[in-house]
């Protein structure tokens, strides 16, 4: 029996099995499509529970503060000018605030009341969420998950979407990136709101309230740096921004 063809086939098979899986071809359009689906599911849940946009005064306040920030974002990040931004409010306290790819926002009235946010501090919160969207943080998170575990490339994208928020092991491995992205959203969000006309020091006080209302102000979490550290960084950035241009 000729062993050579058999060995050749065995070698070829081993090469196939050892070859890395092809990378999932992620792009921003795919991420936005998935985000729109997840956002719609959450909005529909809140609507069925009669917990969507129920406070017209609060919703109007958010919209008044948000619109100039979105206009500034369109100038600073032109890609966002083409987005169909959507925002909703809820009295529900389960979620503080979030932004999803493509400009999908949700803000909790309970959170803003708990922190007793004034307009400048609310502008900082909204600008932070806008920054997550315009900096394409969802896309970067999925890309990092694929680098950490290429096996995700062979599975449906919807499973990866679920895992980044529910798989404790993956979330732990993504924690360094998530903390980095939170710091970036703090920094770039504050600068965006400042360019939109808000005083930097007043914006930074949002982080002071966040730290004061935290049960663990000096501890990092999977997703966020320690609140006290965020407050310190915002205070320093505000001081820099308020210096005369020749000194800044």
Beta strands, then each sheet from edge to edge (+ up, - down):
strand 1: 86-90
strand 2: 97-100
strand 3: 104-108
sheet 1: 1+ 3+ 2-
end
